[in-house]
Amino acid sequence: MQTLVENFIRTANAFDIEGTLALFAPNAVIDDVSVGDAFKGHDGVRLYLEQFFVGYNTSSKLLSLGQPDDHNAVVRLDFTGDFGHEVGILKIAINSEGLIERIDADLE
């Protein structure tokens, strides 16, 4: 899980949309309470990354990683970008193939 999270941060920070999408299952969902919407499938994840990472020039830094089991993690990230500064929580669930199937995101 640590490697997956590090790869997500690295590719998202590089605005490598294709590289980031490769970490997600085709039917993945990002449900972000802070923006009030859920983004479904690769098309939805792409839109999320383009709007909130590329669009806001977002850079993420890992603050902590908790792993209650082999398929779930709670990640605390420091976000900076054109919006200023925020700290957020990503609850990440992966499938049996090691791909992200769901992220529940919110800001502290």
GINOR-V33109 format. One record per backbone hydrogen bond with DSSP energy under -1.0 kcal/mol. CO is the residue of the C=O (numbers start at 1). NH is the residue of the N-H. E is the energy in kcal/mol with one decimal. If there is no record, write none. Layout:
# GINOR-V33109
co:CO nh:NH e:E
co:CO nh:NH e:E
This chain:
# GINOR-V33109
co:1 nh:5 e:-2.7
co:2 nh:6 e:-2.6
co:3 nh:7 e:-2.6
co:4 nh:8 e:-2.5
co:5 nh:9 e:-2.5
co:6 nh:10 e:-2.7
co:7 nh:11 e:-2.8
co:8 nh:12 e:-2.6
co:9 nh:13 e:-2.7
co:10 nh:14 e:-1.4
co:11 nh:16 e:-2.8
co:12 nh:15 e:-1.4
co:15 nh:17 e:-1.4
co:16 nh:20 e:-2.4
co:17 nh:21 e:-2.9
co:18 nh:22 e:-1.7
co:20 nh:23 e:-1.8
co:21 nh:24 e:-2.0
co:23 nh:100 e:-3.1
co:25 nh:28 e:-1.9
co:26 nh:42 e:-1.0
co:28 nh:41 e:-3.2
co:29 nh:103 e:-2.5
co:30 nh:39 e:-3.1
co:31 nh:105 e:-2.7
co:32 nh:35 e:-1.1
co:32 nh:37 e:-1.5
co:37 nh:32 e:-2.3
co:39 nh:30 e:-2.6
co:40 nh:44 e:-1.5
co:41 nh:45 e:-2.7
co:42 nh:46 e:-2.6
co:43 nh:47 e:-2.1
co:44 nh:48 e:-2.5
co:45 nh:49 e:-2.7
co:46 nh:50 e:-2.8
co:47 nh:51 e:-2.7
co:48 nh:52 e:-2.9
co:49 nh:53 e:-1.7
co:49 nh:54 e:-2.4
co:50 nh:55 e:-2.1
co:53 nh:58 e:-2.7
co:54 nh:57 e:-1.3
co:56 nh:82 e:-3.1
co:59 nh:80 e:-2.3
co:61 nh:78 e:-2.8
co:64 nh:76 e:-2.4
co:66 nh:74 e:-2.9
co:71 nh:94 e:-2.5
co:73 nh:92 e:-2.5
co:74 nh:66 e:-2.8
co:75 nh:90 e:-2.9
co:76 nh:63 e:-3.0
co:76 nh:64 e:-1.6
co:77 nh:88 e:-2.6
co:78 nh:61 e:-1.8
co:79 nh:86 e:-2.5
co:80 nh:59 e:-3.0
co:81 nh:84 e:-1.9
co:84 nh:81 e:-1.9
co:86 nh:79 e:-3.4
co:87 nh:108 e:-3.0
co:88 nh:77 e:-2.7
co:89 nh:106 e:-1.8
co:90 nh:75 e:-3.1
co:91 nh:104 e:-2.3
co:92 nh:73 e:-2.3
co:93 nh:101 e:-2.9
co:93 nh:102 e:-1.7
co:95 nh:98 e:-1.9
co:99 nh:95 e:-2.6
co:100 nh:25 e:-3.0
co:101 nh:29 e:-1.3
co:102 nh:93 e:-2.8
co:103 nh:31 e:-3.0
co:104 nh:91 e:-2.8
co:105 nh:33 e:-2.1
co:106 nh:89 e:-3.0
